Amino acid sequence: MEDSWANSDPGEPRSATENGLGADLHLDLPRGGTSGVRAALIRSLRDAVRSGRLAPGTRLPSSRSLAADLGIARNTVADAYGDLVAEGWLTARQGSGTRVARRVVPPEPAPPRTLPAAAVAATRPAYDLRAGSPDVSAFPRSAWLSAARRALTAAPSDAFNYGHPSGRPELRRVLADYLARARGVRAAPERIVICAGFIQGLALLGRTLHRDGHRALAVESCGLDLHWNVLRRGGLRTVPLPVDGRGARTGELHRLTDVRAALLTPAHQFPTGVALDPDRRAAVVDWASRTDGLVLEDDYDGEFRYDRQPVGALQGLDPERVVYLGTASKSLAPALRLAWMVVPDHLLDRLLAVKRTGEWQSGALDQLTLAEFIASGAYDRHVRGMRLRYQRRRDQLVAALAERAPQVRVTGIAAGLHAVLELPPGTVRSVLQGAAWQGLAMEGLNRYRYREEGEPGGGGSEPDALVFAYGTPPDHAFAGALEALCRVLP
């Protein structure tokens, strides 16, 4: 029996492609099993439509006619037509036969342009010394894998279900113990919220504060525009708070109109590398108490202090006025996408309400692995090992500059994964140009000056200085990076 859609209205005028047989088709099909021929027929018809050989509206031969022309089973053609109708390439209506759909068919996308391997290598810096990443080559793969196996074996069934917005209780328990011991943070596990990275935590806080009626937030006048822009997109206006050799000038917070919250890096200011002065630590907590305000404490690399024990977290002074934010991105690796917040009681429910509104969850298995990694002592061992490694690099940097570039001074405390190199006045531009010629990716301190969203960087009144991320290169590359740096310094 002929296809029902192949029967045309006897009174309808017919063009050359609208006769009972439809358009003549030239299709090359491989011979083989029925399923292989059907798939080849579908591909050939798609290609003909896509290339324009079959124009929109063209009537196709009936399944019987095309099957006879191709020497294949009629059901194979009928099934191929049916699949292409379902996909939208063809249409089939009673009395009109099977036709090419009247729609614009996009051309086949061009293959991606690939550069030769040599050209790709030429676009990469020989040494990437921009701040923001630890030495990811030192990630403890074996210890992490062992922790993952133990965590997966012991994981309760509910770990594979949708989780609570606060995160896995196993990780929150071990973090409460670790943060109290290592950073002086006062926290119960119930007040810890796990995030997919520091930026997510900052975004959650920004939205929560905006819902609570905050309209502005103070940020350090030297820092990361990424952080400022996240807060702005949450509805907050950012206001710069000056930074000097003693950290943020928190005594000036009371002068800022409509500001009842501040984002600070007290343990190790980024990027200037100074610690917040004790008097200023006390001043910001007093300000938050007087104004019913809040301090967001970014403790991004608080474990890495080399000349003394790390200064305890600001949160320990007033847990109800300080939100503590920590991350595994600097101590382990950014790829883990794991960070944590210790949230005051009065803010916790509202923050979790925001976190429930979208896909803000972190992977439960990675959380369980980190919990096991910390509980087993592997995290402490890793941090101690990395602390020694980064300290050696900073010491090598200071010694090399003293010998080969005595006019260049390392400023800031002995901590973290980067140092600021203060240059003679008027030399930073030429040094950065020379660094680019040497294959060094570096940034000047002016890159981090406060600016509004969309405002270009590079201006400002900061001294001529470089931000040198000695923590980023792998061990085998650090000596070469240091040698290349010394070649371009005044």
C-alpha positions in Angstrom: 0.0 0.0 0.0 1.3 3.5 -0.9 2.4 5.9 1.9 -0.7 7.9 3.0 1.3 11.1 2.8 2.6 10.4 -0.7 -0.9 10.6 -2.2 -1.5 14.0 -3.8 -4.7 15.8 -4.5 -5.7 14.8 -8.1 -6.8 18.4 -8.7 -3.6 20.1 -7.5 -1.3 21.4 -10.2 2.0 19.7 -10.2 5.5 21.0 -10.9 8.4 18.9 -12.1 9.3 18.0 -8.5 5.7 17.5 -7.4 4.7 14.6 -9.7 3.8 11.3 -8.2 7.4 10.3 -8.0 8.8 13.4 -6.4 12.3 14.8 -7.1 15.0 12.6 -8.6 17.6 12.0 -5.9 21.2 11.0 -6.3 22.2 9.2 -3.1 25.3 7.0 -2.6 24.6 4.4 0.0 26.8 1.7 1.4 25.6 -1.8 1.1 25.2 -3.9 4.3 22.6 -4.6 7.0 19.3 -2.9 7.1 20.2 -0.7 10.1 23.4 0.5 8.4 21.6 1.4 5.2 18.8 3.3 7.1 21.4 5.3 9.0 23.3 6.0 5.8 20.1 7.1 4.0 19.2 9.5 6.9 22.7 11.0 6.8 22.6 11.4 3.0 19.2 13.1 3.1 20.3 15.5 5.9 23.4 16.4 3.9 21.3 17.1 0.8 19.0 19.4 2.8 21.8 21.1 4.6 23.9 21.7 1.5 20.9 23.1 -0.5 20.7 20.3 -3.0 17.2 19.7 -1.7 15.5 23.1 -1.4 12.8 23.9 1.2 9.5 22.7 -0.1 10.9 20.1 -2.4 8.7 17.0 -2.6 10.5 13.7 -2.2 9.8 10.4 -4.0 7.4 8.0 -2.3 9.0 5.4 -0.2 8.2 2.8 -2.8 9.8 4.7 -5.6 12.9 5.6 -3.7 13.3 2.1 -2.4 13.1 0.8 -6.0 15.6 3.3 -7.2 18.1 2.4 -4.4 17.4 -1.3 -4.4 16.6 -1.4 -0.7 13.5 -2.3 1.4 10.6 0.1 1.3 10.3 -0.1 5.1 13.9 1.2 5.4 13.0 4.3 3.4 9.7 4.8 5.3 11.5 4.5 8.6 14.2 7.0 7.5 11.5 9.5 6.3 9.7 9.1 9.6 12.9 9.8 11.6 13.6 12.9 9.6 10.0 14.1 10.0 10.4 13.7 13.8 13.7 15.6 13.7 12.1 18.5 11.7 14.1 18.1 8.5 11.0 16.9 6.5 7.3 17.3 6.7 4.5 14.9 5.9 0.9 15.8 5.4 -2.0 14.0 3.9 -2.3 15.0 0.2 1.1 16.8 0.0 3.5 13.9 0.3 6.8 14.1 2.0 8.6 17.4 1.5 11.7 19.2 2.7 10.7 21.4 5.7 10.3 25.1 4.9 12.8 26.5 7.3 16.3 28.0 7.3 18.8 25.2 7.7 22.1 26.5 9.2 25.2 25.6 7.3 27.5 22.9 8.6 29.7 24.6 11.2 33.3 25.2 10.1 35.8 23.0 11.8 37.6 24.8 14.7 40.7 26.6 13.7 43.7 24.9 15.2 47.1 26.4 15.6 50.3 24.5 15.1 51.8 23.2 18.4 54.7 25.6 18.0 52.4 28.6 17.6 50.3 27.6 20.7 53.5 27.2 22.8 54.6 30.7 21.6 51.5 32.3 23.0 52.0 30.9 26.5 54.4 32.6 28.9 57.5 30.6 29.9 56.7 31.4 33.5 53.3 32.5 34.8 54.0 34.6 37.9 50.6 36.2 38.3 49.0 35.9 41.7 46.0 33.7 42.5 47.2 30.1 42.3 49.4 27.8 44.5 51.9 25.3 43.1 49.3 22.9 41.7 52.0 20.4 40.7 52.4 19.7 44.4 48.8 18.5 44.8 49.0 15.4 47.1 47.5 13.0 44.5 48.3 9.7 46.3 47.1 10.9 49.7 44.0 12.4 48.2 43.2 9.2 46.3 43.6 7.2 49.5 41.3 9.6 51.4 38.8 9.4 48.5 38.7 5.6 48.7 38.2 5.5 52.4 35.5 8.3 52.2 33.6 6.5 49.5 33.7 3.2 51.3 32.4 4.7 54.5 29.9 7.1 52.9 26.3 6.7 54.1 23.6 6.2 51.5 22.2 9.7 52.0 25.5 11.2 50.7 24.4 10.2 47.2 21.1 12.1 47.5 20.4 15.9 47.3 22.3 17.4 50.2 21.6 20.1 52.8 22.6 23.6 51.7 25.0 23.8 54.6 27.1 21.0 53.2 28.1 17.5 54.5 28.0 17.3 58.3 31.2 15.2 58.3 33.2 18.1 56.7 31.6 20.7 58.9 32.6 18.8 62.0 36.3 18.4 61.1 36.5 22.0 59.9 35.1 23.3 63.2 38.0 21.4 65.0 40.6 22.4 62.5 39.7 26.1 62.3 39.6 26.4 66.1 43.0 24.7 66.4 44.8 26.4 63.4 43.1 29.7 63.0 41.5 30.5 66.4 38.0 30.5 64.8 35.1 30.1 67.2 32.5 27.9 65.4 30.1 25.1 65.9 29.6 22.8 62.9 26.0 24.1 62.5 27.4 27.5 61.7 29.7 26.4 58.9 28.4 26.6 55.3 30.3 24.8 52.5 30.6 26.7 49.2 31.9 25.9 45.7 34.8 28.3 46.1 35.3 31.7 47.7 33.6 33.6 44.9 30.4 31.6 45.5 30.5 32.4 49.2 31.0 36.0 48.5 28.1 36.1 46.0 25.9 34.4 48.6 26.8 36.9 51.2 26.3 39.8 48.8 22.8 38.7 47.9 21.9 38.0 51.5 23.1 41.5 52.7 21.2 43.1 49.9 18.0 41.3 50.9 18.7 42.5 54.5 18.7 46.1 53.4 22.4 46.8 52.9 23.1 49.0 49.9 26.9 49.6 50.2 29.9 47.7 51.4 33.5 48.9 52.1 36.3 47.1 50.3 40.1 47.6 50.5 41.4 50.2 48.1 43.8 47.7 46.7 42.5 44.2 45.9 40.8 42.0 43.3 38.3 43.6 41.0 36.7 40.1 40.6 35.6 40.3 44.3 34.2 43.9 43.9 32.3 43.0 40.7 30.7 39.9 42.4 29.4 42.1 45.2 28.2 44.8 42.7 26.2 42.2 40.7 24.6 41.2 44.0 23.1 44.7 44.2 25.7 46.4 46.5 27.6 49.5 45.9 31.3 49.2 46.8 33.2 52.0 48.6 37.0 52.0 48.8 38.7 52.0 52.2 42.3 53.2 52.0 45.2 50.8 52.7 48.6 51.7 54.0 51.6 49.9 55.7 49.4 48.9 58.6 46.6 47.5 56.5 43.1 48.9 55.9 42.4 52.2 57.7 39.4 50.8 59.6 39.2 54.0 61.7 37.7 55.7 58.7 34.8 53.3 58.3 32.5 55.6 60.3 32.9 58.3 57.7 31.5 56.2 54.9 27.8 56.9 54.2 25.4 54.0 54.2 28.1 51.5 54.9 27.5 48.8 57.5 29.6 46.0 56.1 33.3 45.6 55.1 35.3 43.0 53.2 38.9 42.7 54.6 42.0 40.5 54.4 43.3 40.9 57.9 45.9 38.2 58.2 47.7 39.1 54.9 46.3 41.9 52.8 46.1 41.2 49.1 48.2 42.4 47.3 50.2 44.7 49.5 51.2 41.8 51.8 50.8 43.6 55.2 48.9 42.4 58.3 46.1 44.4 59.8 47.5 46.4 62.8 46.1 45.2 66.2 44.6 48.6 66.9 42.8 48.5 63.6 41.6 45.0 64.2 40.0 46.1 67.4 38.6 49.3 65.7 36.8 47.4 63.0 35.1 45.0 65.4 34.0 47.9 67.6 32.6 49.7 64.5 30.6 46.6 63.5 29.2 46.4 67.0 28.2 50.1 67.2 26.6 50.1 63.7 24.9 46.7 63.8 27.3 46.0 61.0 29.3 43.0 59.6 32.9 42.2 58.7 33.6 39.7 55.9 37.0 38.2 56.7 38.8 36.8 53.7 41.4 34.4 55.2 42.6 33.1 51.8 46.2 32.1 52.8 46.1 32.5 56.6 48.0 29.2 57.2 51.2 30.4 55.4 53.2 32.6 57.7 57.0 32.1 57.8 58.6 34.4 60.4 56.2 33.6 63.3 53.0 31.7 64.2 50.1 32.9 62.0 48.0 35.7 63.5 44.6 34.3 64.6 41.5 35.0 62.7 39.7 38.3 63.3 36.5 36.2 63.8 37.7 35.1 67.2 37.2 38.7 68.5 33.5 38.8 67.8 31.9 35.7 66.1 28.5 37.5 65.9 29.9 40.4 63.8 32.5 38.6 61.6 31.8 36.1 58.8 34.9 34.0 58.3 35.7 32.8 54.8 38.4 30.2 54.1 39.2 28.1 51.0 41.1 25.0 49.9 42.1 26.9 46.7 45.4 28.1 48.1 46.3 25.3 50.5 45.4 22.4 48.0 44.1 23.4 44.6 41.5 25.7 43.0 40.1 22.8 41.0 38.5 21.3 44.2 36.0 24.2 44.3 35.7 23.9 48.1 35.5 26.8 50.5 33.7 27.5 53.8 32.0 30.2 55.7 31.5 30.5 59.5 28.3 32.5 59.7 26.9 34.4 62.7 23.7 32.9 64.1 21.6 35.9 63.2 22.5 35.7 59.5 22.6 31.9 59.0 18.9 31.2 58.2 18.7 34.0 55.7 21.9 33.0 53.9 20.7 29.4 53.6 17.4 30.6 52.2 19.4 32.3 49.4 21.5 29.2 48.9 18.4 27.1 48.4 17.3 29.2 45.5 19.7 27.7 42.9 22.4 25.2 42.1 24.8 26.4 44.9 25.7 22.9 46.2 29.2 21.5 46.2 29.9 17.9 45.3 29.2 15.6 48.3 32.0 13.1 47.5 34.6 15.8 47.3 33.4 17.1 50.7 33.6 13.7 52.2 37.1 13.2 50.8 38.3 16.5 52.2 36.8 15.6 55.6 38.7 12.3 55.6 41.9 14.1 54.4 41.7 16.5 57.3 40.7 13.9 59.9 43.6 11.6 58.9 46.2 14.4 59.5 47.1 14.4 55.8 46.0 18.1 55.4 48.2 19.3 58.3 51.1 17.4 56.8 50.5 18.9 53.4 50.2 22.4 54.7 53.4 22.1 56.8 55.3 20.8 53.7 54.0 23.6 51.5 54.8 26.1 54.1 58.4 25.0 54.1 58.5 25.0 50.3 57.1 28.5 49.9 59.3 29.8 52.7 62.4 28.5 50.8 61.3 30.3 47.6 60.7 33.5 49.4 64.1 33.3 51.0 65.7 32.6 47.6 63.9 35.6 46.2 65.1 38.0 48.9 68.7 36.7 48.6 68.7 37.0 44.8 67.4 40.6 44.9 69.9 41.6 47.6 72.8 40.3 45.4 71.6 41.3 41.9 69.1 44.1 42.3 69.7 45.9 45.6 67.6 48.8 44.6 64.5 46.5 44.6 62.9 46.0 48.0 60.6 43.2 49.1 57.7 44.7 51.1 55.1 43.1 53.3 55.3 40.4 55.9 56.9 37.0 55.3 53.7 35.1 54.4 51.5 33.9 51.7 52.3 32.9 48.1 53.3 36.3 46.7 55.6 39.3 47.4 55.5 42.9 46.4 58.7 44.2 44.8 59.1 47.9 45.2 61.0 49.4 42.2 62.8 52.7 41.7 60.4 55.4 40.7 59.4 55.4 37.0 60.7 51.9 36.2 57.6 49.7 36.4 56.5 50.0 32.8 59.9 49.2 31.3 60.3 46.3 33.7 57.0 44.8 32.7 57.9 45.2 29.0 61.2 43.5 29.7 59.4 40.7 31.6 57.2 40.1 28.6 60.2 39.7 26.4 61.6 37.2 28.8 58.4 35.2 28.8 57.4 36.3 32.3 53.7 36.9 32.9 53.6 39.4 35.7 51.5 42.3 36.9 52.2 45.7 38.5 50.7 46.7 41.8 48.6 49.4 40.0 46.7 46.5 38.4 45.0 46.0 41.8 44.0 49.6 42.6 40.3 50.1 43.3 38.2 51.0 40.3 34.6 51.0 39.3 33.3 48.2 37.1 34.5 48.7 33.5 37.1 51.3 34.5 40.5 50.4 33.0 43.3 49.6 35.4 46.9 50.8 35.4 46.5 54.3 36.9 46.4 55.5 40.5 49.0 56.7 42.9 50.5 53.3 44.0 54.3 53.2 44.1 56.1 51.5 41.2 56.0 47.9 42.2 55.6 44.3 41.0 53.4 41.6 42.4 55.6 38.4 42.2 53.8 35.1 42.8 56.6 32.9 43.9 54.1 30.2 45.0 52.8 29.5 41.5 55.6 27.8 39.5 56.5 24.2 40.1 59.7 23.5 41.9 61.7 22.6 38.7 60.7 25.9 37.1 61.3 28.3 40.0 65.0 28.8 39.6 64.5 29.7 35.9 61.7 32.1 36.8 63.9 33.8 39.4 66.8 34.1 37.0 64.6 35.6 34.3 63.2 38.1 36.8 66.6 39.3 37.9 67.6 39.9 34.3 64.8 42.5 33.8 65.0 44.3 37.2 66.8 47.7 37.4 
